[in-house]
């Protein structure tokens, strides 16, 4: 009877120890990090010079005329600009769109050159045009 109870206690201790190590300890570390970020800074803050509520407008392209064209198509380029900003990439919308177009053309011409099949070239071009968006 004693070996059964001893085995039960050891297994219970192992299970509870693993639960603490892999679940509770990580949650406590996350909570501590959040509490640390939420504490007000104890440093002396100088009077703010000027508040900026809005971000500066980001250019969609470094080429002036292309930037003007892309600004006019705001409904198309705005989600892409938002995604690039959220991803933290330092790439312009024009770079992504032009790379998608270039990859589509290269894919079309390579497949057309190799297989002499226009349909396969179009399919390959469309598939390769999504590569910059997936990246």
N, CA, C and O atoms as a Tinker XYZ file with bonds, in Angstrom:
   540  protein
     1  N      0.821000   -1.197000    0.000000    73     2
     2  CA     0.000000    0.000000    0.000000    64     1     3
     3  C      0.863000    1.258000    0.000000    63     2     4     5
     4  O      0.525000    2.250000   -0.646000    81     3
     5  N      1.972000    1.214000    0.723000    73     3     6
     6  CA     2.843000    2.380000    0.797000    64     5     7
     7  C      3.478000    2.680000   -0.561000    63     6     8     9
     8  O      3.561000    3.853000   -0.924000    81     7
     9  N      3.936000    1.678000   -1.340000    73     7    10
    10  CA     4.497000    1.999000   -2.666000    64     9    11
    11  C      3.462000    2.652000   -3.594000    63    10    12    13
    12  O      3.821000    3.504000   -4.407000    81    11
    13  N      2.206000    2.271000   -3.485000    73    11    14
    14  CA     1.155000    2.861000   -4.326000    64    13    15
    15  C      0.974000    4.325000   -3.959000    63    14    16    17
    16  O      0.894000    5.173000   -4.847000    81    15
    17  N      0.910000    4.634000   -2.694000    73    15    18
    18  CA     0.736000    6.016000   -2.246000    64    17    19
    19  C      1.969000    6.841000   -2.621000    63    18    20    21
    20  O      1.837000    7.978000   -3.073000    81    19
    21  N      3.153000    6.283000   -2.440000    73    19    22
    22  CA     4.383000    6.973000   -2.786000    64    21    23
    23  C      4.450000    7.253000   -4.291000    63    22    24    25
    24  O      4.870000    8.336000   -4.696000    81    23
    25  N      4.044000    6.298000   -5.114000    73    23    26
    26  CA     4.000000    6.481000   -6.561000    64    25    27
    27  C      3.000000    7.571000   -6.935000    63    26    28    29
    28  O      3.277000    8.416000   -7.787000    81    27
    29  N      1.831000    7.542000   -6.287000    73    27    30
    30  CA     0.820000    8.564000   -6.539000    64    29    31
    31  C      1.348000    9.955000   -6.205000    63    30    32    33
    32  O      1.166000   10.885000   -6.990000    81    31
    33  N      1.995000   10.111000   -5.062000    73    31    34
    34  CA     2.518000   11.404000   -4.629000    64    33    35
    35  C      3.606000   11.889000   -5.584000    63    34    36    37
    36  O      3.652000   13.073000   -5.917000    81    35
    37  N      4.473000   10.993000   -6.023000    73    35    38
    38  CA     5.553000   11.384000   -6.939000    64    37    39
    39  C      4.983000   11.818000   -8.289000    63    38    40    41
    40  O      5.414000   12.829000   -8.844000    81    39
    41  N      4.030000   11.073000   -8.816000    73    39    42
    42  CA     3.427000   11.430000  -10.106000    64    41    43
    43  C      2.645000   12.730000   -9.990000    63    42    44    45
    44  O      2.689000   13.562000  -10.896000    81    43
    45  N      1.929000   12.911000   -8.885000    73    43    46
    46  CA     1.198000   14.155000   -8.655000    64    45    47
    47  C      2.173000   15.324000   -8.585000    63    46    48    49
    48  O      1.907000   16.382000   -9.155000    81    47
    49  N      3.289000   15.151000   -7.901000    73    47    50
    50  CA     4.291000   16.212000   -7.811000    64    49    51
    51  C      4.882000   16.530000   -9.178000    63    50    52    53
    52  O      5.107000   17.698000   -9.495000    81    51
    53  N      5.137000   15.513000   -9.988000    73    51    54
    54  CA     5.666000   15.740000  -11.335000    64    53    55
    55  C      4.670000   16.495000  -12.214000    63    54    56    57
    56  O      5.048000   17.417000  -12.937000    81    55
    57  N      3.413000   16.105000  -12.150000    73    55    58
    58  CA     2.384000   16.762000  -12.964000    64    57    59
    59  C      2.209000   18.211000  -12.524000    63    58    60    61
    60  O      2.176000   19.112000  -13.362000    81    59
    61  N      2.096000   18.445000  -11.209000    73    59    62
    62  CA     1.930000   19.810000  -10.725000    64    61    63
    63  C      3.173000   20.652000  -10.999000    63    62    64    65
    64  O      3.066000   21.837000  -11.317000    81    63
    65  N      4.341000   20.049000  -10.877000    73    63    66
    66  CA     5.571000   20.773000  -11.182000    64    65    67
    67  C      5.663000   21.153000  -12.652000    63    66    68    69
    68  O      6.069000   22.266000  -12.985000    81    67
    69  N      5.292000   20.248000  -13.517000    73    67    70
    70  CA     5.301000   20.548000  -14.953000    64    69    71
    71  C      4.269000   21.624000  -15.285000    63    70    72    73
    72  O      4.535000   22.508000  -16.100000    81    71
    73  N      3.100000   21.556000  -14.661000    73    71    74
    74  CA     2.065000   22.575000  -14.878000    64    73    75
    75  C      2.575000   23.941000  -14.434000    63    74    76    77
    76  O      2.375000   24.937000  -15.129000    81    75
    77  N      3.231000   23.992000  -13.282000    73    75    78
    78  CA     3.757000   25.260000  -12.799000    64    77    79
    79  C      4.846000   25.771000  -13.738000    63    78    80    81
    80  O      4.873000   26.956000  -14.068000    81    79
    81  N      5.752000   24.877000  -14.174000    73    79    82
    82  CA     6.894000   25.293000  -14.988000    64    81    83
    83  C      6.476000   25.770000  -16.376000    63    82    84    85
    84  O      7.022000   26.743000  -16.896000    81    83
    85  N      5.504000   25.078000  -16.974000    73    83    86
    86  CA     5.167000   25.377000  -18.362000    64    85    87
    87  C      3.958000   26.275000  -18.541000    63    86    88    89
    88  O      3.761000   26.824000  -19.625000    81    87
    89  N      3.144000   26.441000  -17.513000    73    87    90
    90  CA     1.942000   27.259000  -17.664000    64    89    91
    91  C      1.963000   28.450000  -16.718000    63    90    92    93
    92  O      1.978000   29.597000  -17.165000    81    91
    93  N      1.965000   28.194000  -15.442000    73    91    94
    94  CA     1.831000   29.271000  -14.462000    64    93    95
    95  C      3.027000   30.216000  -14.471000    63    94    96    97
    96  O      2.844000   31.430000  -14.383000    81    95
    97  N      4.224000   29.700000  -14.575000    73    95    98
    98  CA     5.410000   30.552000  -14.547000    64    97    99
    99  C      5.426000   31.488000  -15.751000    63    98   100   101
   100  O      5.792000   32.656000  -15.618000    81    99
   101  N      5.035000   30.992000  -16.922000    73    99   102
   102  CA     5.001000   31.836000  -18.114000    64   101   103
   103  C      3.932000   32.907000  -18.000000    63   102   104   105
   104  O      4.147000   34.049000  -18.406000    81   103
   105  N      2.773000   32.541000  -17.444000    73   103   106
   106  CA     1.718000   33.531000  -17.237000    64   105   107
   107  C      2.155000   34.600000  -16.252000    63   106   108   109
   108  O      1.860000   35.779000  -16.446000    81   107
   109  N      2.854000   34.200000  -15.200000    73   107   110
   110  CA     3.326000   35.174000  -14.222000    64   109   111
   111  C      4.361000   36.102000  -14.846000    63   110   112   113
   112  O      4.383000   37.294000  -14.538000    81   111
   113  N      5.203000   35.585000  -15.702000    73   111   114
   114  CA     6.198000   36.423000  -16.367000    64   113   115
   115  C      5.530000   37.415000  -17.305000    63   114   116   117
   116  O      5.935000   38.575000  -17.377000    81   115
   117  N      4.506000   36.964000  -18.024000    73   115   118
   118  CA     3.765000   37.871000  -18.905000    64   117   119
   119  C      3.052000   38.945000  -18.101000    63   118   120   121
   120  O      3.066000   40.115000  -18.484000    81   119
   121  N      2.430000   38.566000  -16.997000    73   119   122
   122  CA     1.742000   39.542000  -16.147000    64   121   123
   123  C      2.720000   40.556000  -15.575000    63   122   124   125
   124  O      2.407000   41.744000  -15.499000    81   123
   125  N      3.886000   40.106000  -15.178000    73   123   126
   126  CA     4.887000   41.024000  -14.631000    64   125   127
   127  C      5.352000   42.008000  -15.701000    63   126   128   129
   128  O      5.557000   43.187000  -15.412000    81   127
   129  N      5.518000   41.536000  -16.926000    73   127   130
   130  CA     5.944000   42.423000  -18.016000    64   129   131
   131  C      4.867000   43.457000  -18.315000    63   130   132   133
   132  O      5.177000   44.621000  -18.568000    81   131
   133  N      3.615000   43.044000  -18.287000    73   131   134
   134  CA     2.523000   43.990000  -18.535000    64   133   135
   135  C      2.448000   45.019000  -17.424000    63   134   136   137
   136  O      2.300000   46.210000  -17.699000    81   135
   137  N      2.545000   44.588000  -16.185000    73   135   138
   138  CA     2.506000   45.511000  -15.055000    64   137   139
   139  C      3.668000   46.498000  -15.113000    63   138   140   141
   140  O      3.507000   47.665000  -14.756000    81   139
   141  N      4.822000   46.045000  -15.553000    73   139   142
   142  CA     5.978000   46.930000  -15.663000    64   141   143
   143  C      5.727000   48.009000  -16.716000    63   142   144   145
   144  O      6.090000   49.169000  -16.522000    81   143
   145  N      5.101000   47.620000  -17.837000    73   143   146
   146  CA     4.803000   48.600000  -18.876000    64   145   147
   147  C      3.718000   49.568000  -18.454000    63   146   148   149
   148  O      3.704000   50.718000  -18.894000    81   147
   149  N      2.798000   49.111000  -17.594000    73   147   150
   150  CA     1.685000   49.960000  -17.192000    64   149   151
   151  C      2.050000   50.949000  -16.087000    63   150   152   153
   152  O      1.328000   51.925000  -15.882000    81   151
   153  N      3.145000   50.723000  -15.374000    73   151   154
   154  CA     3.549000   51.642000  -14.313000    64   153   155
   155  C      3.934000   52.974000  -14.929000    63   154   156   157
   156  O      4.593000   53.016000  -15.967000    81   155
   157  N      3.525000   54.057000  -14.294000    73   155   158
   158  CA     3.902000   55.374000  -14.840000    64   157   159
   159  C      5.396000   55.599000  -14.682000    63   158   160   161
   160  O      6.021000   55.131000  -13.731000    81   159
   161  N      5.937000   56.311000  -15.618000    73   159   162
   162  CA     7.370000   56.607000  -15.579000    64   161   163
   163  C      7.638000   57.574000  -14.429000    63   162   164   165
   164  O      6.878000   58.518000  -14.209000    81   163
   165  N      8.702000   57.334000  -13.715000    73   163   166
   166  CA     9.024000   58.167000  -12.567000    64   165   167
   167  C     10.054000   59.235000  -12.915000    63   166   168   169
   168  O     10.620000   59.866000  -12.023000    81   167
   169  N     10.293000   59.437000  -14.180000    73   167   170
   170  CA    11.256000   60.444000  -14.589000    64   169   171
   171  C     10.557000   61.782000  -14.744000    63   170   172   173
   172  O      9.344000   61.846000  -14.943000    81   171
   173  N     11.321000   62.827000  -14.652000    73   171   174
   174  CA    10.780000   64.164000  -14.811000    64   173   175
   175  C     10.601000   64.412000  -16.301000    63   174   176   177
   176  O     11.537000   64.276000  -17.089000    81   175
   177  N      9.395000   64.773000  -16.664000    73   175   178
   178  CA     9.080000   64.991000  -18.065000    64   177   179
   179  C      9.004000   66.484000  -18.315000    63   178   180   181
   180  O      8.293000   67.206000  -17.616000    81   179
   181  N      9.732000   66.936000  -19.307000    73   179   182
   182  CA     9.696000   68.351000  -19.659000    64   181   183
   183  C      8.375000   68.655000  -20.340000    63   182   184   185
   184  O      7.700000   67.749000  -20.828000    81   183
   185  N      8.015000   69.894000  -20.372000    73   183   186
   186  CA     6.770000   70.311000  -21.005000    64   185   187
   187  C      6.828000   69.940000  -22.486000    63   186   188   189
   188  O      7.830000   70.191000  -23.156000    81   187
   189  N      5.763000   69.350000  -22.986000    73   187   190
   190  CA     5.779000   68.952000  -24.393000    64   189   191
   191  C      5.844000   70.172000  -25.302000    63   190   192   193
   192  O      5.193000   71.189000  -25.065000    81   191
   193  N      6.653000   70.035000  -26.348000    73   191   194
   194  CA     6.804000   71.154000  -27.267000    64   193   195
   195  C      5.587000   71.286000  -28.171000    63   194   196   197
   196  O      5.019000   72.368000  -28.320000    81   195
   197  N      5.201000   70.176000  -28.766000    73   195   198
   198  CA     4.081000   70.219000  -29.691000    64   197   199
   199  C      3.548000   68.809000  -29.847000    63   198   200   201
   200  O      4.317000   67.872000  -30.063000    81   199
   201  N      2.257000   68.654000  -29.741000    73   199   202
   202  CA     1.653000   67.337000  -29.910000    64   201   203
   203  C      1.333000   67.118000  -31.382000    63   202   204   205
   204  O      0.833000   68.002000  -32.077000    81   203
   205  N      1.639000   65.908000  -31.826000    73   203   206
   206  CA     1.272000   65.531000  -33.187000    64   205   207
   207  C      0.318000   64.353000  -33.092000    63   206   208   209
   208  O      0.708000   63.243000  -32.727000    81   207
   209  N     -0.906000   64.608000  -33.419000    73   207   210
   210  CA    -1.917000   63.562000  -33.349000    64   209   211
   211  C     -1.868000   62.696000  -34.601000    63   210   212   213
   212  O     -1.982000   61.473000  -34.520000    81   211
   213  N     -1.703000   63.313000  -35.725000    73   211   214
   214  CA    -1.702000   62.579000  -36.988000    64   213   215
   215  C     -0.272000   62.285000  -37.431000    63   214   216   217
   216  O      0.643000   63.087000  -37.244000    81   215
   217  N     -0.120000   61.117000  -38.019000    73   215   218
   218  CA     1.167000   60.772000  -38.596000    64   217   219
   219  C      1.373000   61.579000  -39.864000    63   218   220   221
   220  O      0.407000   61.955000  -40.529000    81   219
   221  N      2.626000   61.848000  -40.202000    73   219   222
   222  CA     2.855000   62.502000  -41.481000    64   221   223
   223  C      2.453000   61.572000  -42.625000    63   222   224   225
   224  O      2.550000   60.349000  -42.520000    81   223
   225  N      2.013000   62.166000  -43.687000    73   223   226
   226  CA     1.576000   61.381000  -44.839000    64   225   227
   227  C      2.789000   60.708000  -45.466000    63   226   228   229
   228  O      3.778000   61.364000  -45.795000    81   227
   229  N      2.701000   59.405000  -45.624000    73   227   230
   230  CA     3.812000   58.662000  -46.209000    64   229   231
   231  C      3.677000   58.662000  -47.724000    63   230   232   233
   232  O      2.585000   58.515000  -48.272000    81   231
   233  N      4.801000   58.830000  -48.374000    73   231   234
   234  CA     4.799000   58.796000  -49.833000    64   233   235
   235  C      4.650000   57.361000  -50.297000    63   234   236   237
   236  O      5.221000   56.443000  -49.708000    81   235
   237  N      3.886000   57.177000  -51.348000    73   235   238
   238  CA     3.671000   55.855000  -51.904000    64   237   239
   239  C      4.769000   55.478000  -52.884000    63   238   240   241
   240  O      4.962000   54.300000  -53.181000    81   239
   241  N      5.487000   56.469000  -53.384000    73   239   242
   242  CA     6.569000   56.220000  -54.322000    64   241   243
   243  C      7.532000   57.394000  -54.263000    63   242   244   245
   244  O      7.140000   58.506000  -53.910000    81   243
   245  N      8.794000   57.150000  -54.607000    73   243   246
   246  CA     9.757000   58.245000  -54.655000    64   245   247
   247  C      9.728000   58.945000  -56.010000    63   246   248   249
   248  O     10.341000   59.999000  -56.177000    81   247
   249  N      9.029000   58.373000  -56.966000    73   247   250
   250  CA     8.852000   58.983000  -58.281000    64   249   251
   251  C      7.601000   59.855000  -58.214000    63   250   252   253
   252  O      6.520000   59.365000  -57.888000    81   251
   253  N      7.739000   61.126000  -58.515000    73   251   254
   254  CA     6.653000   62.084000  -58.338000    64   253   255
   255  C      5.381000   61.740000  -59.087000    63   254   256   257
   256  O      4.300000   61.746000  -58.499000    81   255
   257  N      5.487000   61.439000  -60.375000    73   255   258
   258  CA     4.294000   61.158000  -61.167000    64   257   259
   259  C      3.627000   59.853000  -60.732000    63   258   260   261
   260  O      2.400000   59.768000  -60.688000    81   259
   261  N      4.426000   58.845000  -60.414000    73   259   262
   262  CA     3.862000   57.583000  -59.948000    64   261   263
   263  C      3.193000   57.765000  -58.588000    63   262   264   265
   264  O      2.163000   57.150000  -58.313000    81   263
   265  N      3.773000   58.604000  -57.744000    73   263   266
   266  CA     3.171000   58.893000  -56.449000    64   265   267
   267  C      1.806000   59.557000  -56.635000    63   266   268   269
   268  O      0.859000   59.235000  -55.917000    81   267
   269  N      1.699000   60.478000  -57.590000    73   267   270
   270  CA     0.424000   61.148000  -57.861000    64   269   271
   271  C     -0.629000   60.151000  -58.330000    63   270   272   273
   272  O     -1.777000   60.202000  -57.887000    81   271
   273  N     -0.247000   59.251000  -59.217000    73   271   274
   274  CA    -1.187000   58.240000  -59.726000    64   273   275
   275  C     -1.634000   57.318000  -58.599000    63   274   276   277
   276  O     -2.818000   56.997000  -58.492000    81   275
   277  N     -0.696000   56.889000  -57.758000    73   275   278
   278  CA    -1.044000   55.993000  -56.660000    64   277   279
   279  C     -1.904000   56.680000  -55.602000    63   278   280   281
   280  O     -2.752000   56.033000  -54.987000    81   279
   281  N     -1.700000   57.975000  -55.380000    73   279   282
   282  CA    -2.532000   58.702000  -54.421000    64   281   283
   283  C     -3.978000   58.798000  -54.906000    63   282   284   285
   284  O     -4.906000   58.822000  -54.098000    81   283
   285  N     -4.164000   58.852000  -56.208000    73   283   286
   286  CA    -5.524000   58.920000  -56.762000    64   285   287
   287  C     -6.264000   57.602000  -56.593000    63   286   288   289
   288  O     -7.493000   57.586000  -56.537000    81   287
   289  N     -5.539000   56.508000  -56.513000    73   287   290
   290  CA    -6.156000   55.191000  -56.338000    64   289   291
   291  C     -6.070000   54.784000  -54.869000    63   290   292   293
   292  O     -5.601000   53.693000  -54.546000    81   291
   293  N     -6.522000   55.659000  -53.995000    73   291   294
   294  CA    -6.420000   55.445000  -52.557000    64   293   295
   295  C     -7.154000   54.222000  -52.054000    63   294   296   297
   296  O     -6.701000   53.574000  -51.110000    81   295
   297  N     -8.286000   53.894000  -52.670000    73   295   298
   298  CA    -9.046000   52.725000  -52.219000    64   297   299
   299  C     -8.283000   51.430000  -52.461000    63   298   300   301
   300  O     -8.486000   50.441000  -51.757000    81   299
   301  N     -7.410000   51.440000  -53.454000    73   299   302
   302  CA    -6.630000   50.240000  -53.766000    64   301   303
   303  C     -5.328000   50.220000  -52.971000    63   302   304   305
   304  O     -4.929000   49.181000  -52.446000    81   303
   305  N     -4.671000   51.370000  -52.885000    73   303   306
   306  CA    -3.354000   51.411000  -52.258000    64   305   307
   307  C     -3.403000   51.572000  -50.743000    63   306   308   309
   308  O     -2.438000   51.216000  -50.068000    81   307
   309  N     -4.482000   52.090000  -50.192000    73   307   310
   310  CA    -4.549000   52.315000  -48.733000    64   309   311
   311  C     -4.437000   51.018000  -47.929000    63   310   312   313
   312  O     -3.687000   50.991000  -46.953000    81   311
   313  N     -5.146000   49.940000  -48.291000    73   311   314
   314  CA    -4.961000   48.694000  -47.522000    64   313   315
   315  C     -3.539000   48.140000  -47.622000    63   314   316   317
   316  O     -3.010000   47.606000  -46.647000    81   315
   317  N     -2.930000   48.265000  -48.783000    73   315   318
   318  CA    -1.562000   47.788000  -48.951000    64   317   319
   319  C     -0.594000   48.626000  -48.120000    63   318   320   321
   320  O      0.331000   48.085000  -47.514000    81   319
   321  N     -0.802000   49.943000  -48.089000    73   319   322
   322  CA     0.039000   50.818000  -47.270000    64   321   323
   323  C     -0.128000   50.489000  -45.792000    63   322   324   325
   324  O      0.848000   50.480000  -45.043000    81   323
   325  N     -1.357000   50.219000  -45.372000    73   323   326
   326  CA    -1.626000   49.850000  -43.976000    64   325   327
   327  C     -0.912000   48.543000  -43.622000    63   326   328   329
   328  O     -0.312000   48.427000  -42.553000    81   327
   329  N     -0.982000   47.566000  -44.521000    73   327   330
   330  CA    -0.324000   46.281000  -44.266000    64   329   331
   331  C      1.195000   46.443000  -44.178000    63   330   332   333
   332  O      1.832000   45.832000  -43.319000    81   331
   333  N      1.771000   47.246000  -45.046000    73   331   334
   334  CA     3.214000   47.472000  -45.015000    64   333   335
   335  C      3.636000   48.181000  -43.735000    63   334   336   337
   336  O      4.678000   47.867000  -43.159000    81   335
   337  N      2.826000   49.135000  -43.294000    73   335   338
   338  CA     3.130000   49.853000  -42.055000    64   337   339
   339  C      3.022000   48.923000  -40.857000    63   338   340   341
   340  O      3.879000   48.945000  -39.974000    81   339
   341  N      1.974000   48.107000  -40.821000    73   339   342
   342  CA     1.794000   47.186000  -39.700000    64   341   343
   343  C      2.888000   46.127000  -39.666000    63   342   344   345
   344  O      3.261000   45.662000  -38.589000    81   343
   345  N      3.404000   45.744000  -40.820000    73   343   346
   346  CA     4.466000   44.745000  -40.878000    64   345   347
   347  C      5.820000   45.344000  -40.521000    63   346   348   349
   348  O      6.783000   44.613000  -40.289000    81   347
   349  N      5.895000   46.677000  -40.476000    73   347   350
   350  CA     7.152000   47.328000  -40.129000    64   349   351
   351  C      8.162000   47.321000  -41.259000    63   350   352   353
   352  O      9.360000   47.469000  -41.019000    81   351
   353  N      7.699000   47.151000  -42.483000    73   351   354
   354  CA     8.601000   47.124000  -43.631000    64   353   355
   355  C      8.873000   48.542000  -44.120000    63   354   356   357
   356  O      7.982000   49.391000  -44.105000    81   355
   357  N     10.074000   48.789000  -44.541000    73   355   358
   358  CA    10.454000   50.091000  -45.074000    64   357   359
   359  C     10.385000   50.066000  -46.600000    63   358   360   361
   360  O     11.298000   50.540000  -47.277000    81   359
   361  N      9.314000   49.519000  -47.129000    73   359   362
   362  CA     9.120000   49.370000  -48.567000    64   361   363
   363  C      7.921000   50.221000  -48.958000    63   362   364   365
   364  O      6.926000   50.279000  -48.234000    81   363
   365  N      8.021000   50.879000  -50.101000    73   363   366
   366  CA     6.892000   51.688000  -50.564000    64   365   367
   367  C      5.895000   50.817000  -51.316000    63   366   368   369
   368  O      6.206000   49.709000  -51.753000    81   367
   369  N      4.698000   51.350000  -51.450000    73   367   370
   370  CA     3.640000   50.648000  -52.173000    64   369   371
   371  C      4.053000   50.457000  -53.629000    63   370   372   373
   372  O      3.801000   49.404000  -54.215000    81   371
   373  N      4.675000   51.458000  -54.203000    73   371   374
   374  CA     5.092000   51.363000  -55.602000    64   373   375
   375  C      6.094000   50.232000  -55.800000    63   374   376   377
   376  O      6.049000   49.541000  -56.818000    81   375
   377  N      6.991000   50.035000  -54.848000    73   375   378
   378  CA     7.980000   48.960000  -54.968000    64   377   379
   379  C      7.295000   47.602000  -54.989000    63   378   380   381
   380  O      7.658000   46.732000  -55.780000    81   379
   381  N      6.310000   47.420000  -54.126000    73   379   382
   382  CA     5.593000   46.140000  -54.083000    64   381   383
   383  C      4.814000   45.924000  -55.376000    63   382   384   385
   384  O      4.852000   44.834000  -55.947000    81   383
   385  N      4.111000   46.948000  -55.838000    73   383   386
   386  CA     3.318000   46.802000  -57.061000    64   385   387
   387  C      4.202000   46.584000  -58.290000    63   386   388   389
   388  O      3.889000   45.753000  -59.143000    81   387
   389  N      5.295000   47.324000  -58.378000    73   387   390
   390  CA     6.184000   47.156000  -59.531000    64   389   391
   391  C      6.895000   45.808000  -59.496000    63   390   392   393
   392  O      7.099000   45.194000  -60.543000    81   391
   393  N      7.272000   45.340000  -58.316000    73   391   394
   394  CA     7.907000   44.020000  -58.253000    64   393   395
   395  C      6.915000   42.922000  -58.606000    63   394   396   397
   396  O      7.292000   41.926000  -59.224000    81   395
   397  N      5.641000   43.088000  -58.222000    73   395   398
   398  CA     4.624000   42.105000  -58.605000    64   397   399
   399  C      4.447000   42.093000  -60.124000    63   398   400   401
   400  O      4.330000   41.027000  -60.728000    81   399
   401  N      4.428000   43.263000  -60.733000    73   399   402
   402  CA     4.291000   43.337000  -62.180000    64   401   403
   403  C      5.490000   42.753000  -62.913000    63   402   404   405
   404  O      5.329000   42.038000  -63.902000    81   403
   405  N      6.680000   43.055000  -62.433000    73   403   406
   406  CA     7.894000   42.528000  -63.064000    64   405   407
   407  C      7.972000   41.012000  -62.918000    63   406   408   409
   408  O      8.330000   40.317000  -63.869000    81   407
   409  N      7.645000   40.501000  -61.753000    73   407   410
   410  CA     7.661000   39.043000  -61.575000    64   409   411
   411  C      6.629000   38.370000  -62.474000    63   410   412   413
   412  O      6.880000   37.288000  -63.004000    81   411
   413  N      5.473000   39.005000  -62.650000    73   411   414
   414  CA     4.452000   38.433000  -63.521000    64   413   415
   415  C      4.951000   38.380000  -64.970000    63   414   416   417
   416  O      4.780000   37.374000  -65.658000    81   415
   417  N      5.566000   39.467000  -65.418000    73   415   418
   418  CA     6.080000   39.482000  -66.791000    64   417   419
   419  C      7.207000   38.472000  -66.998000    63   418   420   421
   420  O      7.232000   37.764000  -68.005000    81   419
   421  N      8.132000   38.406000  -66.051000    73   419   422
   422  CA     9.243000   37.461000  -66.172000    64   421   423
   423  C      8.720000   36.030000  -66.159000    63   422   424   425
   424  O      9.163000   35.200000  -66.953000    81   423
   425  N      7.788000   35.739000  -65.268000    73   423   426
   426  CA     7.211000   34.394000  -65.208000    64   425   427
   427  C      6.481000   34.033000  -66.487000    63   426   428   429
   428  O      6.600000   32.912000  -66.983000    81   427
   429  N      5.724000   34.985000  -67.021000    73   427   430
   430  CA     4.993000   34.731000  -68.272000    64   429   431
   431  C      5.963000   34.424000  -69.406000    63   430   432   433
   432  O      5.814000   33.428000  -70.114000    81   431
   433  N      6.968000   35.299000  -69.569000    73   431   434
   434  CA     7.880000   35.124000  -70.693000    64   433   435
   435  C      8.746000   33.865000  -70.556000    63   434   436   437
   436  O      9.023000   33.204000  -71.557000    81   435
   437  N      9.176000   33.521000  -69.338000    73   435   438
   438  CA     9.978000   32.315000  -69.166000    64   437   439
   439  C      9.175000   31.056000  -69.485000    63   438   440   441
   440  O      9.655000   30.170000  -70.192000    81   439
   441  N      7.963000   30.982000  -68.967000    73   439   442
   442  CA     7.140000   29.796000  -69.226000    64   441   443
   443  C      6.733000   29.747000  -70.695000    63   442   444   445
   444  O      6.712000   28.672000  -71.295000    81   443
   445  N      6.414000   30.890000  -71.274000    73   443   446
   446  CA     6.058000   30.938000  -72.701000    64   445   447
   447  C      7.246000   30.514000  -73.559000    63   446   448   449
   448  O      7.072000   29.824000  -74.563000    81   447
   449  N      8.457000   30.925000  -73.166000    73   447   450
   450  CA     9.658000   30.577000  -73.909000    64   449   451
   451  C      9.964000   29.085000  -73.799000    63   450   452   453
   452  O     10.393000   28.464000  -74.772000    81   451
   453  N      9.746000   28.515000  -72.627000    73   451   454
   454  CA    10.083000   27.109000  -72.402000    64   453   455
   455  C      9.017000   26.172000  -72.967000    63   454   456   457
   456  O      9.344000   25.185000  -73.626000    81   455
   457  N      7.738000   26.480000  -72.710000    73   455   458
   458  CA     6.672000   25.544000  -73.081000    64   457   459
   459  C      5.930000   25.925000  -74.359000    63   458   460   461
   460  O      5.191000   25.098000  -74.893000    81   459
   461  N      6.097000   27.134000  -74.861000    73   459   462
   462  CA     5.362000   27.637000  -76.030000    64   461   463
   463  C      3.850000   27.601000  -75.814000    63   462   464   465
   464  O      3.081000   27.473000  -76.767000    81   463
   465  N      3.435000   27.714000  -74.563000    73   463   466
   466  CA     2.016000   27.660000  -74.219000    64   465   467
   467  C      1.648000   28.978000  -73.537000    63   466   468   469
   468  O      2.159000   29.296000  -72.464000    81   467
   469  N      0.758000   29.737000  -74.172000    73   467   470
   470  CA     0.375000   31.042000  -73.638000    64   469   471
   471  C     -0.426000   30.909000  -72.350000    63   470   472   473
   472  O     -0.231000   31.690000  -71.420000    81   471
   473  N     -1.312000   29.945000  -72.284000    73   471   474
   474  CA    -2.142000   29.761000  -71.092000    64   473   475
   475  C     -1.282000   29.445000  -69.874000    63   474   476   477
   476  O     -1.501000   29.999000  -68.797000    81   475
   477  N     -0.314000   28.563000  -70.041000    73   475   478
   478  CA     0.581000   28.238000  -68.922000    64   477   479
   479  C      1.404000   29.452000  -68.521000    63   478   480   481
   480  O      1.688000   29.645000  -67.339000    81   479
   481  N      1.788000   30.268000  -69.486000    73   479   482
   482  CA     2.534000   31.489000  -69.196000    64   481   483
   483  C      1.715000   32.469000  -68.381000    63   482   484   485
   484  O      2.223000   33.082000  -67.443000    81   483
   485  N      0.441000   32.619000  -68.738000    73   483   486
   486  CA    -0.445000   33.520000  -67.994000    64   485   487
   487  C     -0.650000   33.011000  -66.571000    63   486   488   489
   488  O     -0.633000   33.794000  -65.622000    81   487
   489  N     -0.841000   31.712000  -66.421000    73   487   490
   490  CA    -1.032000   31.136000  -65.081000    64   489   491
   491  C      0.223000   31.332000  -64.239000    63   490   492   493
   492  O      0.131000   31.686000  -63.063000    81   491
   493  N      1.395000   31.104000  -64.832000    73   491   494
   494  CA     2.650000   31.291000  -64.097000    64   493   495
   495  C      2.860000   32.753000  -63.725000    63   494   496   497
   496  O      3.329000   33.060000  -62.629000    81   495
   497  N      2.509000   33.657000  -64.642000    73   495   498
   498  CA     2.628000   35.086000  -64.355000    64   497   499
   499  C      1.723000   35.517000  -63.223000    63   498   500   501
   500  O      2.131000   36.282000  -62.349000    81   499
   501  N      0.482000   35.024000  -63.237000    73   499   502
   502  CA    -0.438000   35.362000  -62.144000    64   501   503
   503  C      0.054000   34.799000  -60.810000    63   502   504   505
   504  O     -0.028000   35.469000  -59.781000    81   503
   505  N      0.559000   33.579000  -60.834000    73   503   506
   506  CA     1.058000   32.980000  -59.592000    64   505   507
   507  C      2.252000   33.743000  -59.046000    63   506   508   509
   508  O      2.336000   33.980000  -57.841000    81   507
   509  N      3.175000   34.130000  -59.916000    73   507   510
   510  CA     4.361000   34.852000  -59.458000    64   509   511
   511  C      4.041000   36.281000  -59.035000    63   510   512   513
   512  O      4.786000   36.864000  -58.247000    81   511
   513  N      2.950000   36.860000  -59.538000    73   511   514
   514  CA     2.608000   38.232000  -59.147000    64   513   515
   515  C      2.175000   38.317000  -57.685000    63   514   516   517
   516  O      2.183000   39.406000  -57.112000    81   515
   517  N      1.796000   37.191000  -57.065000    73   515   518
   518  CA     1.384000   37.222000  -55.667000    64   517   519
   519  C      2.550000   37.056000  -54.692000    63   518   520   521
   520  O      2.370000   37.195000  -53.482000    81   519
   521  N      3.736000   36.760000  -55.208000    73   519   522
   522  CA     4.896000   36.542000  -54.339000    64   521   523
   523  C      5.218000   37.771000  -53.469000    63   522   524   525
   524  O      5.427000   37.596000  -52.269000    81   523
   525  N      5.269000   39.012000  -54.006000    73   523   526
   526  CA     5.568000   40.157000  -53.136000    64   525   527
   527  C      4.503000   40.385000  -52.060000    63   526   528   529
   528  O      4.824000   40.855000  -50.969000    81   527
   529  N      3.275000   40.065000  -52.346000    73   527   530
   530  CA     2.215000   40.263000  -51.359000    64   529   531
   531  C      2.307000   39.222000  -50.245000    63   530   532   533
   532  O      2.002000   39.519000  -49.090000    81   531
   533  N      2.724000   38.009000  -50.587000    73   531   534
   534  CA     2.884000   36.980000  -49.562000    64   533   535
   535  C      4.101000   37.271000  -48.689000    63   534   536   537
   536  O      4.107000   36.943000  -47.503000    81   535
   537  N      5.132000   37.888000  -49.271000    73   535   538
   538  CA     6.313000   38.227000  -48.501000    64   537   539
   539  C      5.974000   39.310000  -47.503000    63   538   540
   540  O      6.841000   39.745000  -46.746000    81   539
